[in-house]
Amino acid sequence: MKKNVSRSKKPLSPVMIVIYAVLVLLAVVYLAPLLWMLMVSVKDNKGVMAAPFGLPDTIHWINYQEAWTLGRLGVALLNSVLVCTITLLVSLIFGAMAAFAIARMRWKLSEATGTFFLIGMMVPVHCILIPLFVRFAHLGLTNSRFGLMLPYITFSLPMTIFLLTGFFRSMPGELFESAAIDGCGIYGCFFKIALPLCRTGFFVSGLMTFINNWNELLLAMVFISDPARKTLPVTLTYFVGPYATNYVQMFAAIIIAIAPTILVYCLFSNQIVEGLTTGAVKG
């Protein structure tokens, strides 16, 4: 009879112990503020002032109901979903076409065009905020969701094109050569080969675009003045007053606002890491 010999696990090396310790420390640093906000959101204002870092004596779930109704978070949530979804779709469609042309089509200005879009990533929004507002005011685009979508799309395209260009370049060139030999044109290569193979790239770039626009505050605060059209980050500022602040409702509203992004990251963390590493490899 054969004896089952159990293999003893190798002890961790000092380097791995240090790495795990650093990762645990980073996890605590990033999770501690989130847990603290969650704890404050179920307290009352008196308990927050008495012991801001203490555990709540009684859990007040009504804070979330009051934050939702008094802060009109439902309207703001719909506005954010509408603006971010349309921005996402337009950025992915035009960004994918531009990235494919830069990465796979041979023309003289392909590299210059890619550099031009990369320069767009280096331009901060604060530099063009005033001239952009003046121009939009003359065109009648202020205080409208469409006027807010235009700068969102403009600032989302450079990052989308940059990420998708890396994905398209990482694809084997033999696929497109074989398709061209079989009579497949540019549009066929794009829709039948490039797009199906770039699903992870679409997911990563789309997720980053959606979350960046979801959390954007400056443009939404400047361009939108009607409370019925304001997005979720702007609505959160209503909980802070000049003389008093309702902290429990404010933190409850913040938890409601960040819950969708946290849920998406938790569900699709593996796809995010895979997409970022895949796009970094050049074919």
Backbone as CSV, one residue per row, in Angstrom:
resi,resn,N_x,N_y,N_z,CA_x,CA_y,CA_z,C_x,C_y,C_z
1,MET,0.835,-1.200,0.000,0.000,0.000,0.000,0.873,1.254,0.000
2,LYS,0.440,2.214,-0.779,1.199,3.444,-0.846,0.788,4.363,0.306
3,LYS,1.764,4.963,0.865,1.516,5.890,1.963,1.376,7.307,1.417
4,ASN,0.380,7.967,1.916,0.194,9.362,1.530,1.116,10.231,2.364
5,VAL,2.029,10.836,1.686,2.993,11.698,2.369,2.539,13.143,2.212
6,SER,2.227,13.780,3.295,1.776,15.182,3.246,2.976,16.097,3.104
7,ARG,2.851,16.955,2.159,3.916,17.913,1.936,3.729,19.126,2.853
8,SER,4.748,19.420,3.562,4.690,20.582,4.443,4.838,21.861,3.633
9,LYS,4.068,22.865,3.999,4.138,24.129,3.296,5.439,24.845,3.615
10,LYS,5.978,25.449,2.598,7.210,26.195,2.796,6.915,27.463,3.579
11,PRO,7.778,27.790,4.521,7.555,29.037,5.266,7.740,30.252,4.360
12,LEU,7.027,31.299,4.689,7.127,32.514,3.905,8.490,33.160,4.085
13,SER,9.002,33.672,3.003,10.273,34.372,3.056,10.079,35.743,3.694
14,PRO,11.149,36.329,4.211,11.010,37.677,4.813,10.467,38.708,3.833
15,VAL,10.828,38.569,2.551,10.322,39.529,1.557,8.809,39.413,1.420
16,MET,8.301,38.187,1.365,6.863,37.996,1.238,6.127,38.464,2.486
17,ILE,6.733,38.271,3.646,6.103,38.753,4.881,5.970,40.276,4.856
18,VAL,7.028,40.934,4.393,6.973,42.400,4.297,5.914,42.831,3.288
19,ILE,5.828,42.128,2.145,4.838,42.472,1.128,3.420,42.317,1.668
20,TYR,3.149,41.190,2.343,1.818,40.973,2.912,1.501,42.004,3.993
21,ALA,2.493,42.359,4.789,2.265,43.366,5.829,1.922,44.716,5.222
22,VAL,2.629,45.076,4.147,2.334,46.349,3.479,0.939,46.320,2.860
23,LEU,0.559,45.185,2.252,-0.774,45.079,1.648,-1.872,45.168,2.706
24,VAL,-1.659,44.523,3.845,-2.643,44.611,4.928,-2.748,46.046,5.438
25,LEU,-1.602,46.713,5.565,-1.611,48.100,6.022,-2.349,49.003,5.034
26,LEU,-2.120,48.805,3.732,-2.831,49.599,2.727,-4.331,49.331,2.760
27,ALA,-4.709,48.057,2.967,-6.130,47.726,3.056,-6.787,48.439,4.234
28,VAL,-6.089,48.479,5.364,-6.628,49.167,6.539,-6.749,50.670,6.274
29,VAL,-5.726,51.243,5.623,-5.733,52.682,5.348,-6.898,53.054,4.429
30,TYR,-7.173,52.205,3.433,-8.241,52.527,2.486,-9.628,52.179,3.028
31,LEU,-9.731,51.151,3.849,-11.043,50.732,4.336,-11.481,51.485,5.583
32,ALA,-10.536,51.977,6.368,-10.893,52.642,7.619,-11.783,53.871,7.395
33,PRO,-11.467,54.778,6.452,-12.385,55.919,6.250,-13.778,55.503,5.786
34,LEU,-13.837,54.448,4.953,-15.144,53.987,4.482,-15.968,53.427,5.636
35,LEU,-15.336,52.622,6.485,-16.062,52.069,7.635,-16.471,53.161,8.605
36,TRP,-15.616,54.176,8.752,-15.964,55.280,9.655,-17.165,56.063,9.119
37,MET,-17.198,56.325,7.810,-18.359,57.006,7.231,-19.632,56.191,7.417
38,LEU,-19.526,54.877,7.223,-20.685,54.011,7.411,-21.159,54.047,8.858
39,MET,-20.224,54.093,9.798,-20.581,54.132,11.216,-21.235,55.455,11.589
40,VAL,-20.707,56.565,11.067,-21.286,57.877,11.369,-22.670,58.019,10.745
41,SER,-22.894,57.396,9.594,-24.169,57.570,8.894,-25.352,56.964,9.634
42,VAL,-25.117,56.086,10.594,-26.210,55.462,11.345,-26.278,55.989,12.779
43,LYS,-25.551,57.083,13.066,-25.639,57.718,14.375,-26.638,58.874,14.317
44,ASP,-26.789,59.550,15.470,-27.468,60.836,15.485,-26.432,61.931,15.671
45,ASN,-26.826,63.173,15.438,-25.869,64.274,15.503,-25.268,64.434,16.892
46,LYS,-26.052,64.171,17.928,-25.517,64.273,19.281,-24.447,63.219,19.524
47,GLY,-24.673,62.004,19.019,-23.674,60.955,19.182,-22.409,61.223,18.398
48,VAL,-22.542,61.871,17.230,-21.353,62.216,16.443,-20.511,63.240,17.173
49,MET,-21.143,64.258,17.773,-20.404,65.276,18.485,-19.790,64.743,19.765
50,ALA,-20.491,63.823,20.436,-19.977,63.293,21.701,-18.829,62.316,21.482
51,ALA,-18.970,61.418,20.538,-17.927,60.405,20.288,-17.877,60.146,18.795
52,PRO,-17.113,60.962,18.051,-17.087,60.797,16.587,-16.507,59.471,16.131
53,PHE,-15.620,58.868,16.915,-15.004,57.596,16.515,-15.538,56.420,17.321
54,GLY,-16.559,56.646,18.108,-17.138,55.563,18.888,-18.234,54.836,18.137
55,LEU,-18.559,53.647,18.617,-19.626,52.866,18.001,-20.984,53.470,18.334
56,PRO,-21.949,53.378,17.444,-23.274,53.955,17.718,-24.023,53.159,18.776
57,ASP,-24.683,53.892,19.694,-25.506,53.222,20.700,-26.774,52.647,20.078
58,THR,-27.357,53.389,19.148,-28.561,52.948,18.452,-28.377,53.222,16.962
59,ILE,-28.735,52.268,16.148,-28.594,52.418,14.698,-29.814,53.156,14.157
60,HIS,-29.570,54.286,13.505,-30.643,55.123,12.954,-30.647,54.977,11.421
61,TRP,-31.384,53.983,10.939,-31.494,53.804,9.495,-32.333,54.891,8.840
62,ILE,-33.053,55.653,9.659,-33.886,56.713,9.103,-33.044,57.821,8.484
63,ASN,-31.756,57.873,8.827,-30.888,58.883,8.230,-30.827,58.727,6.709
64,TYR,-30.821,57.495,6.234,-30.779,57.259,4.792,-32.088,57.687,4.126
65,GLN,-33.211,57.434,4.797,-34.497,57.847,4.240,-34.600,59.366,4.181
66,GLU,-34.166,60.049,5.229,-34.223,61.511,5.240,-33.255,62.104,4.232
67,ALA,-32.079,61.526,4.099,-31.121,62.027,3.114,-31.660,61.853,1.696
68,TRP,-32.356,60.752,1.453,-32.898,60.496,0.114,-34.023,61.463,-0.232
69,THR,-34.898,61.742,0.730,-36.067,62.592,0.460,-35.718,64.078,0.561
70,LEU,-35.073,64.497,1.649,-34.777,65.914,1.831,-33.722,66.411,0.847
71,GLY,-32.763,65.550,0.511,-31.726,65.946,-0.432,-32.091,65.741,-1.887
72,ARG,-33.256,65.202,-2.157,-33.719,64.926,-3.537,-32.665,64.114,-4.297
73,LEU,-32.193,63.072,-3.632,-31.157,62.254,-4.249,-31.691,61.442,-5.420
74,GLY,-32.987,61.168,-5.439,-33.542,60.398,-6.545,-33.411,61.130,-7.873
75,VAL,-33.749,62.427,-7.879,-33.622,63.232,-9.101,-32.165,63.362,-9.501
76,ALA,-31.305,63.635,-8.514,-29.880,63.776,-8.809,-29.286,62.470,-9.328
77,LEU,-29.742,61.343,-8.779,-29.247,60.047,-9.241,-29.634,59.790,-10.685
78,LEU,-30.864,60.113,-11.052,-31.296,59.944,-12.439,-30.504,60.838,-13.390
79,ASN,-30.238,62.066,-12.964,-29.440,62.965,-13.799,-28.026,62.428,-14.001
80,SER,-27.418,61.930,-12.944,-26.059,61.381,-13.056,-26.038,60.155,-13.954
81,VAL,-27.035,59.288,-13.799,-27.089,58.077,-14.635,-27.273,58.454,-16.099
82,LEU,-28.148,59.410,-16.377,-28.402,59.818,-17.758,-27.161,60.439,-18.389
83,VAL,-26.553,61.391,-17.697,-25.385,62.086,-18.240,-24.210,61.128,-18.413
84,CYS,-23.942,60.317,-17.401,-22.782,59.422,-17.463,-22.975,58.300,-18.474
85,THR,-24.193,57.807,-18.624,-24.433,56.722,-19.577,-24.267,57.198,-21.014
86,ILE,-24.852,58.349,-21.339,-24.710,58.879,-22.702,-23.258,59.235,-22.987
87,THR,-22.589,59.833,-22.019,-21.165,60.141,-22.185,-20.352,58.882,-22.412
88,LEU,-20.677,57.833,-21.679,-19.957,56.570,-21.827,-20.130,55.990,-23.219
89,LEU,-21.359,55.941,-23.713,-21.617,55.344,-25.020,-20.928,56.136,-26.136
90,VAL,-21.058,57.461,-26.099,-20.443,58.282,-27.147,-18.919,58.175,-27.089
91,SER,-18.352,58.174,-25.906,-16.890,58.085,-25.773,-16.370,56.748,-26.277
92,LEU,-17.085,55.666,-25.979,-16.633,54.353,-26.433,-16.756,54.208,-27.943
93,ILE,-17.825,54.720,-28.518,-18.015,54.567,-29.964,-16.947,55.332,-30.739
94,PHE,-16.821,56.613,-30.462,-15.851,57.424,-31.194,-14.421,57.111,-30.763
95,GLY,-14.221,56.779,-29.495,-12.883,56.418,-29.042,-12.384,55.127,-29.666
96,ALA,-13.270,54.141,-29.832,-12.872,52.880,-30.453,-12.504,53.082,-31.920
97,MET,-13.269,53.882,-32.626,-12.955,54.115,-34.039,-11.627,54.860,-34.194
98,ALA,-11.408,55.867,-33.357,-10.144,56.613,-33.432,-8.966,55.736,-33.027
99,ALA,-9.126,54.925,-31.988,-8.038,54.068,-31.534,-7.680,53.014,-32.577
100,PHE,-8.690,52.452,-33.227,-8.420,51.455,-34.261,-7.693,52.078,-35.440
101,ALA,-8.086,53.287,-35.816,-7.407,53.962,-36.923,-5.961,54.274,-36.575
102,ILE,-5.695,54.650,-35.339,-4.326,54.967,-34.929,-3.481,53.711,-34.815
103,ALA,-4.053,52.638,-34.283,-3.266,51.442,-33.986,-3.091,50.523,-35.180
104,ARG,-4.085,50.428,-36.085,-4.057,49.391,-37.109,-4.073,49.890,-38.545
105,MET,-4.437,51.127,-38.758,-4.471,51.639,-40.128,-3.190,52.423,-40.415
106,ARG,-2.680,52.260,-41.610,-1.435,52.919,-41.999,-1.751,54.204,-42.756
107,TRP,-1.470,55.326,-42.144,-1.626,56.624,-42.779,-0.616,57.570,-42.142
108,LYS,-0.331,58.653,-42.802,0.806,59.496,-42.446,0.667,60.146,-41.075
109,LEU,-0.515,60.560,-40.724,-0.698,61.328,-39.494,-1.202,60.479,-38.330
110,SER,-1.001,59.171,-38.398,-1.505,58.321,-37.319,-0.793,58.605,-35.996
111,GLU,0.534,58.675,-36.024,1.287,58.946,-34.801,1.012,60.353,-34.288
112,ALA,0.919,61.324,-35.196,0.635,62.697,-34.783,-0.760,62.806,-34.165
113,THR,-1.706,62.059,-34.715,-3.055,62.080,-34.158,-3.084,61.459,-32.770
114,GLY,-2.356,60.354,-32.599,-2.281,59.751,-31.269,-1.652,60.692,-30.255
115,THR,-0.593,61.405,-30.663,0.031,62.382,-29.770,-0.909,63.518,-29.449
116,PHE,-1.692,63.937,-30.440,-2.654,65.020,-30.231,-3.668,64.648,-29.150
117,PHE,-4.167,63.415,-29.191,-5.117,62.996,-28.168,-4.442,62.819,-26.813
118,LEU,-3.176,62.405,-26.805,-2.468,62.292,-25.534,-2.284,63.650,-24.876
119,ILE,-2.091,64.688,-25.674,-1.957,66.036,-25.113,-3.240,66.433,-24.382
120,GLY,-4.371,65.929,-24.877,-5.623,66.225,-24.197,-5.684,65.706,-22.778
121,MET,-4.926,64.653,-22.457,-4.879,64.140,-21.095,-4.094,65.059,-20.171
122,MET,-3.257,65.920,-20.728,-2.409,66.794,-19.912,-3.043,68.158,-19.647
123,VAL,-4.177,68.438,-20.247,-4.822,69.742,-20.079,-5.788,69.666,-18.907
124,PRO,-5.543,70.398,-17.817,-6.495,70.378,-16.693,-7.737,71.176,-17.010
125,VAL,-8.830,70.758,-16.446,-10.105,71.407,-16.732,-10.141,72.828,-16.190
126,HIS,-9.353,73.112,-15.143,-9.379,74.452,-14.551,-8.867,75.507,-15.527
127,CYS,-7.996,75.118,-16.458,-7.415,76.095,-17.380,-8.428,76.607,-18.402
128,ILE,-9.376,75.785,-18.753,-10.316,76.168,-19.812,-11.730,76.348,-19.275
129,LEU,-11.885,76.376,-17.968,-13.230,76.437,-17.395,-13.917,77.763,-17.726
130,ILE,-13.226,78.879,-17.535,-13.843,80.189,-17.776,-14.135,80.415,-19.260
131,PRO,-13.164,80.233,-20.169,-13.519,80.412,-21.591,-14.570,79.425,-22.075
132,LEU,-14.565,78.229,-21.531,-15.584,77.258,-21.928,-16.971,77.705,-21.462
133,PHE,-17.051,78.240,-20.260,-18.341,78.710,-19.751,-18.839,79.911,-20.558
134,VAL,-17.931,80.823,-20.899,-18.331,81.992,-21.694,-18.838,81.564,-23.064
135,ARG,-18.130,80.641,-23.693,-18.550,80.164,-25.012,-19.899,79.455,-24.934
136,PHE,-20.073,78.601,-23.929,-21.339,77.876,-23.787,-22.488,78.830,-23.455
137,ALA,-22.196,79.898,-22.706,-23.245,80.873,-22.384,-23.731,81.582,-23.643
138,HIS,-22.821,81.892,-24.569,-23.222,82.525,-25.832,-24.029,81.559,-26.701
139,LEU,-23.715,80.273,-26.604,-24.422,79.286,-27.415,-25.699,78.776,-26.755
140,GLY,-25.962,79.193,-25.530,-27.157,78.743,-24.832,-27.078,77.310,-24.334
141,LEU,-25.871,76.830,-24.057,-25.689,75.451,-23.617,-25.530,75.307,-22.107
142,THR,-25.516,76.434,-21.394,-25.427,76.335,-19.943,-26.777,75.915,-19.370
143,ASN,-26.701,75.347,-18.166,-27.905,74.886,-17.461,-28.680,73.842,-18.266
144,SER,-27.938,72.981,-18.963,-28.561,71.889,-19.713,-27.690,70.649,-19.588
145,ARG,-28.338,69.504,-19.640,-27.584,68.254,-19.542,-26.700,68.059,-20.762
146,PHE,-27.165,68.476,-21.927,-26.357,68.340,-23.136,-25.091,69.185,-23.043
147,GLY,-25.214,70.390,-22.486,-24.037,71.229,-22.310,-23.046,70.640,-21.332
148,LEU,-23.503,69.831,-20.393,-22.595,69.155,-19.462,-21.959,67.923,-20.095
149,MET,-22.695,67.270,-21.001,-22.155,66.074,-21.652,-20.987,66.403,-22.580
150,LEU,-21.037,67.552,-23.234,-19.988,67.892,-24.201,-18.608,67.939,-23.568
151,PRO,-18.383,68.685,-22.473,-17.044,68.622,-21.861,-16.726,67.272,-21.261
152,TYR,-17.727,66.549,-20.775,-17.474,65.197,-20.266,-16.934,64.295,-21.374
153,ILE,-17.559,64.359,-22.540,-17.092,63.541,-23.670,-15.706,63.981,-24.113
154,THR,-15.481,65.285,-24.139,-14.188,65.807,-24.582,-13.059,65.347,-23.678
155,PHE,-13.273,65.373,-22.388,-12.227,64.980,-21.458,-12.143,63.467,-21.277
156,SER,-13.164,62.731,-21.709,-13.130,61.265,-21.602,-12.466,60.613,-22.813
157,LEU,-12.540,61.261,-23.971,-12.000,60.661,-25.191,-10.495,60.386,-25.127
158,PRO,-9.632,61.292,-24.633,-8.191,60.987,-24.629,-7.840,59.719,-23.865
159,MET,-8.395,59.533,-22.678,-8.101,58.329,-21.910,-8.664,57.090,-22.602
160,THR,-9.865,57.194,-23.147,-10.453,56.053,-23.850,-9.606,55.656,-25.054
161,ILE,-9.187,56.629,-25.841,-8.369,56.345,-27.024,-7.019,55.778,-26.611
162,PHE,-6.438,56.307,-25.562,-5.135,55.808,-25.084,-5.223,54.340,-24.667
163,LEU,-6.248,53.975,-23.911,-6.377,52.591,-23.449,-6.711,51.647,-24.603
164,LEU,-7.664,52.030,-25.446,-8.066,51.137,-26.529,-6.978,50.999,-27.581
165,THR,-6.150,52.021,-27.774,-5.028,51.900,-28.706,-4.075,50.809,-28.253
166,GLY,-3.810,50.743,-26.955,-2.960,49.666,-26.444,-3.553,48.290,-26.650
167,PHE,-4.875,48.166,-26.503,-5.520,46.874,-26.731,-5.465,46.476,-28.202
168,PHE,-5.741,47.417,-29.097,-5.718,47.096,-30.519,-4.303,46.745,-30.988
169,ARG,-3.308,47.406,-30.462,-1.926,47.106,-30.844,-1.460,45.768,-30.297
170,SER,-2.041,45.312,-29.196,-1.648,44.021,-28.631,-2.235,42.844,-29.393
171,MET,-3.175,43.080,-30.307,-3.773,41.991,-31.087,-2.798,41.518,-32.163
172,PRO,-2.750,40.225,-32.435,-1.843,39.723,-33.489,-2.198,40.300,-34.856
173,GLY,-1.193,40.776,-35.561,-1.430,41.336,-36.883,-1.840,40.307,-37.909
174,GLU,-1.511,39.018,-37.630,-1.869,37.961,-38.586,-3.373,37.816,-38.732
175,LEU,-4.131,38.147,-37.671,-5.586,38.049,-37.760,-6.139,38.998,-38.822
176,PHE,-5.659,40.211,-38.803,-6.140,41.197,-39.768,-5.617,40.908,-41.173
177,GLU,-4.393,40.370,-41.270,-3.862,40.019,-42.582,-4.654,38.872,-43.196
178,SER,-4.990,37.868,-42.381,-5.793,36.748,-42.896,-7.186,37.210,-43.303
179,ALA,-7.755,38.094,-42.511,-9.080,38.606,-42.858,-9.038,39.418,-44.145
180,ALA,-7.966,40.188,-44.341,-7.845,40.975,-45.572,-7.680,40.069,-46.786
181,ILE,-6.942,38.969,-46.626,-6.773,38.025,-47.728,-8.110,37.383,-48.109
182,ASP,-8.950,37.126,-47.097,-10.256,36.527,-47.347,-11.277,37.533,-47.862
183,GLY,-10.857,38.786,-48.051,-11.754,39.786,-48.615,-12.453,40.662,-47.609
184,CYS,-11.997,40.646,-46.398,-12.623,41.469,-45.365,-12.055,42.884,-45.431
185,GLY,-12.908,43.886,-45.448,-12.464,45.268,-45.536,-12.169,45.864,-44.172
186,ILE,-11.968,47.178,-44.163,-11.644,47.871,-42.925,-12.782,47.753,-41.921
187,TYR,-14.007,47.971,-42.393,-15.142,47.912,-41.480,-15.369,46.492,-40.969
188,GLY,-15.133,45.509,-41.815,-15.266,44.131,-41.361,-14.234,43.768,-40.316
189,CYS,-12.997,44.215,-40.528,-11.944,43.955,-39.529,-12.265,44.637,-38.206
190,PHE,-12.852,45.812,-38.304,-13.155,46.551,-37.081,-14.314,45.914,-36.310
191,PHE,-15.422,45.631,-37.013,-16.610,45.145,-36.320,-16.559,43.645,-36.023
192,LYS,-15.939,42.851,-36.900,-15.976,41.401,-36.749,-14.767,40.833,-36.003
193,ILE,-13.650,41.560,-35.990,-12.442,41.031,-35.363,-12.011,41.882,-34.174
194,ALA,-11.828,43.189,-34.407,-11.263,44.047,-33.364,-12.209,44.217,-32.181
195,LEU,-13.462,44.522,-32.456,-14.394,44.776,-31.362,-14.638,43.547,-30.489
196,PRO,-14.881,42.348,-31.054,-15.067,41.193,-30.166,-13.842,40.869,-29.315
197,LEU,-12.639,41.079,-29.863,-11.426,40.785,-29.097,-11.106,41.870,-28.075
198,CYS,-11.766,43.005,-28.173,-11.459,44.143,-27.302,-12.534,44.347,-26.242
199,ARG,-13.237,43.289,-25.887,-14.291,43.443,-24.892,-13.739,43.865,-23.538
200,THR,-12.600,43.295,-23.146,-12.000,43.685,-21.868,-11.559,45.137,-21.890
201,GLY,-11.013,45.582,-23.017,-10.613,46.973,-23.134,-11.805,47.914,-23.034
202,PHE,-12.921,47.538,-23.659,-14.128,48.335,-23.549,-14.607,48.397,-22.106
203,PHE,-14.497,47.285,-21.428,-14.952,47.259,-20.040,-14.103,48.173,-19.170
204,VAL,-12.785,48.093,-19.306,-11.893,48.900,-18.460,-12.048,50.381,-18.761
205,SER,-11.964,50.756,-20.029,-12.074,52.170,-20.385,-13.463,52.712,-20.060
206,GLY,-14.494,51.906,-20.292,-15.843,52.350,-19.969,-16.052,52.533,-18.479
207,LEU,-15.477,51.628,-17.694,-15.620,51.742,-16.245,-14.917,52.987,-15.723
208,MET,-13.720,53.235,-16.218,-12.986,54.421,-15.782,-13.698,55.702,-16.215
209,THR,-14.232,55.713,-17.425,-14.962,56.883,-17.900,-16.204,57.129,-17.066
210,PHE,-16.948,56.084,-16.790,-18.186,56.228,-16.029,-17.914,56.734,-14.617
211,ILE,-16.922,56.162,-13.955,-16.655,56.546,-12.563,-16.081,57.953,-12.486
212,ASN,-15.208,58.326,-13.423,-14.662,59.689,-13.414,-15.763,60.732,-13.588
213,ASN,-16.691,60.485,-14.486,-17.782,61.429,-14.690,-18.817,61.355,-13.569
214,TRP,-18.963,60.196,-12.976,-19.900,60.047,-11.868,-19.458,60.887,-10.667
215,ASN,-18.158,60.975,-10.439,-17.630,61.700,-9.286,-17.266,63.152,-9.613
216,GLU,-17.493,63.605,-10.840,-17.077,64.950,-11.233,-17.963,66.001,-10.575
217,LEU,-17.333,67.064,-10.045,-18.067,68.090,-9.315,-17.944,69.476,-9.943
218,LEU,-16.741,69.852,-10.378,-16.499,71.236,-10.784,-17.345,71.650,-11.979
219,LEU,-17.285,70.877,-13.060,-18.052,71.230,-14.253,-19.554,71.217,-13.988
220,ALA,-20.011,70.222,-13.247,-21.443,70.139,-12.958,-21.907,71.303,-12.098
221,MET,-21.061,71.770,-11.197,-21.444,72.888,-10.344,-21.462,74.205,-11.110
222,VAL,-20.559,74.360,-12.087,-20.470,75.615,-12.833,-21.524,75.690,-13.929
223,PHE,-21.748,74.594,-14.647,-22.611,74.635,-15.825,-24.092,74.453,-15.497
224,ILE,-24.414,73.838,-14.366,-25.807,73.552,-14.037,-26.212,74.386,-12.827
225,SER,-27.282,75.169,-12.981,-27.814,75.969,-11.876,-29.215,75.533,-11.459
226,ASP,-29.915,74.832,-12.320,-31.263,74.366,-11.997,-31.176,73.145,-11.086
227,PRO,-31.799,73.167,-9.900,-31.719,71.996,-8.998,-32.282,70.723,-9.622
228,ALA,-33.217,70.848,-10.556,-33.801,69.661,-11.189,-32.840,68.994,-12.164
229,ARG,-31.757,69.658,-12.539,-30.789,69.097,-13.489,-29.429,68.803,-12.851
230,LYS,-29.284,69.072,-11.587,-27.988,68.877,-10.925,-27.695,67.395,-10.734
231,THR,-26.435,67.051,-10.810,-26.012,65.667,-10.651,-25.776,65.345,-9.173
232,LEU,-25.443,64.107,-8.916,-25.340,63.639,-7.536,-24.216,64.320,-6.743
233,PRO,-23.002,64.496,-7.275,-21.960,65.170,-6.479,-22.329,66.593,-6.080
234,VAL,-23.031,67.322,-6.950,-23.434,68.688,-6.606,-24.492,68.665,-5.513
235,THR,-25.408,67.723,-5.576,-26.464,67.627,-4.569,-25.905,67.334,-3.193
236,LEU,-24.790,66.635,-3.122,-24.191,66.339,-1.816,-23.736,67.599,-1.093
237,THR,-23.417,68.647,-1.839,-22.975,69.886,-1.196,-24.107,70.598,-0.474
238,TYR,-25.371,70.250,-0.745,-26.490,70.900,-0.079,-26.577,70.538,1.401
239,PHE,-25.934,69.451,1.790,-25.998,69.045,3.189,-25.048,69.855,4.073
240,VAL,-24.195,70.664,3.472,-23.271,71.513,4.216,-23.784,72.938,4.150
241,GLY,-24.145,73.506,5.297,-24.667,74.864,5.353,-23.645,75.833,5.912
242,PRO,-23.913,77.141,5.765,-22.957,78.135,6.283,-22.914,78.198,7.801
243,TYR,-24.003,77.811,8.476,-24.058,77.913,9.931,-24.211,76.555,10.618
244,ALA,-24.690,75.560,9.916,-24.893,74.242,10.515,-24.778,73.177,9.429
245,THR,-24.353,71.994,9.847,-24.203,70.864,8.933,-24.817,69.637,9.563
246,ASN,-25.696,68.984,8.814,-26.286,67.737,9.287,-25.359,66.605,8.876
247,TYR,-24.468,66.225,9.784,-23.414,65.285,9.438,-23.953,63.896,9.137
248,VAL,-24.924,63.438,9.901,-25.408,62.070,9.713,-26.092,61.924,8.358
249,GLN,-26.897,62.917,7.964,-27.526,62.858,6.648,-26.501,63.036,5.532
250,MET,-25.498,63.863,5.760,-24.468,64.064,4.752,-23.702,62.770,4.495
251,PHE,-23.309,62.078,5.559,-22.567,60.837,5.374,-23.459,59.738,4.822
252,ALA,-24.736,59.753,5.173,-25.653,58.778,4.573,-25.776,59.017,3.077
253,ALA,-25.852,60.288,2.670,-25.917,60.606,1.240,-24.627,60.220,0.529
254,ILE,-23.489,60.404,1.184,-22.213,60.010,0.574,-22.154,58.502,0.367
255,ILE,-22.616,57.746,1.349,-22.639,56.286,1.213,-23.529,55.869,0.042
256,ILE,-24.691,56.530,-0.098,-25.576,56.224,-1.228,-24.895,56.548,-2.547
257,ALA,-24.128,57.635,-2.579,-23.497,58.067,-3.825,-22.355,57.149,-4.243
258,ILE,-21.583,56.659,-3.281,-20.415,55.837,-3.631,-20.729,54.350,-3.675
259,ALA,-21.912,53.957,-3.229,-22.249,52.532,-3.210,-22.211,51.895,-4.602
260,PRO,-22.743,52.526,-5.663,-22.673,51.869,-6.983,-21.241,51.630,-7.469
261,THR,-20.352,52.600,-7.267,-18.978,52.424,-7.737,-18.259,51.339,-6.952
262,ILE,-18.476,51.282,-5.651,-17.840,50.237,-4.836,-18.352,48.865,-5.243
263,LEU,-19.647,48.760,-5.501,-20.220,47.483,-5.917,-19.641,47.021,-7.244
264,VAL,-19.483,47.937,-8.184,-18.918,47.582,-9.487,-17.481,47.109,-9.346
265,TYR,-16.687,47.805,-8.555,-15.299,47.407,-8.356,-15.201,46.039,-7.678
266,CYS,-16.059,45.777,-6.715,-16.018,44.483,-6.024,-16.417,43.336,-6.952
267,LEU,-17.390,43.573,-7.831,-17.872,42.513,-8.709,-16.922,42.240,-9.867
268,PHE,-16.239,43.266,-10.357,-15.455,43.133,-11.577,-13.982,43.493,-11.370
269,SER,-13.471,43.269,-10.175,-12.069,43.609,-9.902,-11.117,42.774,-10.753
270,ASN,-11.433,41.492,-10.952,-10.555,40.636,-11.762,-10.502,41.106,-13.215
271,GLN,-11.643,41.489,-13.756,-11.659,41.966,-15.141,-10.906,43.284,-15.277
272,ILE,-10.954,44.119,-14.253,-10.238,45.393,-14.304,-8.736,45.151,-14.354
273,VAL,-8.229,44.291,-13.477,-6.801,44.003,-13.448,-6.357,43.326,-14.742
274,GLU,-7.163,42.385,-15.229,-6.838,41.713,-16.482,-6.806,42.681,-17.644
275,GLY,-7.762,43.584,-17.678,-7.807,44.541,-18.772,-6.644,45.506,-18.751
276,LEU,-6.252,45.980,-17.577,-5.132,46.907,-17.490,-3.820,46.246,-17.881
277,THR,-3.606,44.993,-17.462,-2.376,44.296,-17.817,-2.343,43.903,-19.280
278,THR,-3.507,43.542,-19.834,-3.545,43.185,-21.244,-3.270,44.382,-22.123
279,GLY,-3.840,45.509,-21.787,-3.633,46.700,-22.587,-2.241,47.248,-22.503
280,ALA,-1.490,46.848,-21.470,-0.125,47.353,-21.342,0.861,46.586,-22.184
281,VAL,0.452,45.453,-22.761,1.344,44.619,-23.559,1.236,45.026,-25.016
282,LYS,2.342,45.289,-25.628,2.350,45.655,-27.038,2.583,44.423,-27.882
283,GLY,1.788,44.289,-28.939,1.935,43.153,-29.810,2.898,43.413,-30.945
